[in-house]
Amino acid sequence: MQTTQNTTAFIEAQQYSKFILENLNDGLLPQAFYRNVSDFQSGTTLNIKTVGTATINDVQENTPIIYNPIDTGTVSLSITDYVGDAWYITDILRQDGSQVEQLHAMRAVEATRAIQETFETRFFSACNAAQTASSNNAVNGFKHRWVASGASNVISLDDIADMQLAFDLANVPVGGRIAIVSPRVARTLNGLVAGEAVKNNPFFEGLVRSGFARDHQFVADIFGFQIWTSNRLAAGISETISARAVTNGVANIFMSIADDNAKPIMAAWRQPPRTEGGRNKNLKRDEYDVTARWGIGAQRIDTLGIVITDNTVY
């Protein structure tokens, strides 16, 4: 006969599942930063059609009109990431240990943070991989990737002004422009703007009010970019672009999140974070694991910009 007295392991597993899911929803990278591909329910690769811009010509009376093709293509998204964390608590530990349940709860928090950080790290790596290394990745004749122009590859306000021009020339919506930079870049910018450009209430506060807002600092609104910090940007970059070289650089991300069509990155969750728990009677222990499966890829590059800075100086 099974009762709550002799089936405690399964009751704890149910409680833990609820706990971990609530925290993951609060901690993951805000969905506003990427397009959530909802029509990718099966298979490992999704092909998405793209359509270019139309060409307009002058038309004259009694003269054949010019027929112009429109560029078409595809971008693909693959489910590539399958991550998890697992642990167990032995019966001996439960019998002899002190504050075991507090340890169990803390272990759950660490599992939550680990998945959060892994997703965010791979998101920023996908941003960097979307561009061609050692190239200026020009759009409409203006660069979208370069090494910071300041001394020792430190960012300058000219870099942000140039990115504003790059986005303007690429017809990127003015609203919804954000930048994610390293803390060293944030320190440089704070010294340059001397507090003059900082807003106490950033426009996107409502979109990042959860775990992202707690773990990332809002820096400033400079030349139309809402600037935030992250420690998980792609780093260790060595490139030479337009005769400027950098070693051990970090890719600071500029992008538009105005709407799903403008966002440069898309992602699909094949399996949202899911927790399971059970009893291993042979080894006399309670076992727990949390797993998640997703894919991240680029859907467009004209709304993406990268400024590479040195990762040691500011």
Disulfide bonds with the S-S distance in Angstrom:
none
